[in-house]
C-alpha cells in the first residue's frame, strides 16, 4: 500500500487476522492460493488496529467434493533453487472433504544478478 509502512497494513489469511505485514510477511509458493484481495484505505472498523493503509486478504484453495486424488510435482532445480509441491485431497463422505498441501523450497543461498552495469 503506497505511502504506508508494514505495521499500518493488515494481513489476513482466509479472513483471519495473522498480524501486521512487517511481522508475518514471508515468501511462499502460490500454488495453493485461490486469490489475493487488496483492500485499500482504512479498514480499522472492519479488521481491527493497524489497518490504516489497507488490508491484504490471502485466500487459499478449498477442498473439493470429488474422488480422492494426489498431485505431485517432481523436484525441479534451476540456478541453485530447488522446488517441489504436492497436493492431496478429496471427499471423505457426503459432508466432509479434505485438502492437504505440501511444499519444498531450498536455495543454495547464492543469488545470481543477470544485470551487469559497466
C-alpha positions as CSV (number, residue, x, y, z in Angstrom):
1,X,0.0,0.0,0.0
2,X,1.7,3.1,-1.2
3,X,2.8,5.6,1.5
4,X,2.3,3.3,4.4
5,X,4.8,1.2,6.3
6,X,4.3,-2.5,7.1
7,X,2.7,-2.2,10.5
8,X,-0.1,0.0,9.0
9,X,-1.1,-2.7,6.6
10,X,-3.1,-5.7,8.0
11,X,-2.6,-9.2,6.6
12,X,-5.4,-11.7,6.7
13,X,-5.3,-15.4,5.7
14,X,-8.8,-16.7,4.7
15,X,-10.3,-13.7,6.5
16,X,-8.5,-14.4,9.8
17,X,-6.1,-11.8,11.3
18,X,-2.5,-13.0,11.0
19,X,-0.7,-9.8,12.1
20,X,0.9,-6.7,10.7
21,X,2.5,-7.2,7.4
22,X,6.0,-6.3,8.7
23,X,5.8,-9.2,11.2
24,X,4.4,-12.0,9.2
25,X,5.4,-11.4,5.6
26,X,7.5,-14.3,4.2
27,X,8.0,-15.7,0.7
28,X,5.6,-18.5,-0.1
29,X,4.6,-20.5,-3.1
30,X,1.4,-19.5,-4.8
31,X,0.3,-23.0,-6.0
32,X,-2.2,-23.3,-3.1
33,X,-3.7,-19.8,-3.4
34,X,-7.1,-19.2,-4.9
35,X,-6.8,-15.4,-4.9
36,X,-5.3,-12.3,-3.2
37,X,-7.6,-9.4,-2.3
38,X,-6.1,-5.9,-1.9
39,X,-8.4,-3.7,0.1
40,X,-7.0,-0.2,0.0
41,X,-7.8,2.5,2.6
42,X,-8.6,2.5,6.3
43,X,-10.3,-0.7,7.4
44,X,-9.8,-0.4,11.2
45,X,-13.5,-0.7,11.8
46,X,-13.7,-4.0,10.0
47,X,-10.3,-5.6,10.6
48,X,-9.0,-4.0,13.9
49,X,-6.0,-2.0,14.8
50,X,-3.3,-1.0,12.3
51,X,-5.4,-1.2,9.2
52,X,-4.8,2.4,8.3
53,X,-3.1,1.8,4.9
54,X,-5.1,-1.2,3.8
55,X,-5.7,-4.9,4.2
56,X,-4.3,-7.8,2.2
57,X,-6.5,-11.0,2.4
58,X,-4.8,-14.2,1.1
59,X,-7.4,-16.9,0.2
60,X,-6.3,-20.5,0.0
61,X,-7.8,-23.2,-2.2
62,X,-10.6,-25.1,-0.5
63,X,-11.2,-28.8,-0.5
64,X,-13.4,-30.2,-3.3
65,X,-16.1,-32.9,-3.0
66,X,-14.6,-35.2,-5.7
67,X,-12.8,-38.5,-5.8
68,X,-9.6,-38.5,-3.7
69,X,-6.5,-37.6,-5.7
70,X,-2.8,-36.9,-5.3
71,X,-0.9,-34.4,-7.4
72,X,2.9,-34.4,-7.1
73,X,5.4,-32.1,-8.9
74,X,8.9,-33.7,-9.1
75,X,11.7,-31.5,-7.7
76,X,13.0,-29.0,-10.2
77,X,16.3,-27.3,-10.0
78,X,17.4,-24.0,-11.6
79,X,20.1,-21.6,-10.6
80,X,20.6,-23.2,-7.2
81,X,16.9,-23.2,-6.3
82,X,15.0,-26.5,-5.8
83,X,11.2,-26.6,-5.5
84,X,8.6,-29.3,-5.3
85,X,4.9,-29.4,-4.4
86,X,2.3,-32.0,-3.7
87,X,-1.5,-31.8,-3.1
88,X,-3.7,-34.5,-1.7
89,X,-7.5,-34.1,-1.4
90,X,-10.9,-35.4,-2.0
91,X,-14.2,-36.4,-0.5
92,X,-14.4,-38.4,2.7
93,X,-18.2,-38.6,3.0
94,X,-21.2,-36.5,1.8
95,X,-20.4,-33.6,4.2
96,X,-16.7,-33.9,4.7
97,X,-13.8,-33.3,2.3
98,X,-10.0,-32.6,2.9
99,X,-7.1,-30.9,1.2
100,X,-3.5,-31.0,2.2
101,X,-0.7,-29.0,0.6
102,X,3.0,-29.7,0.9
103,X,5.7,-27.5,-0.5
104,X,9.5,-27.8,-0.5
105,X,11.7,-24.9,-1.3
106,X,15.5,-24.8,-0.9
107,X,18.2,-22.5,-2.1
108,X,22.0,-22.7,-2.0
109,X,21.9,-19.1,-0.8
110,X,23.7,-17.6,-3.9
111,X,21.8,-15.0,-5.9
112,X,22.8,-14.6,-9.5
113,X,22.5,-11.0,-10.7
114,X,21.8,-11.2,-14.5
115,X,22.3,-7.4,-14.9
116,X,25.8,-6.0,-15.2
117,X,26.5,-2.3,-15.1
118,X,29.8,-1.4,-16.6
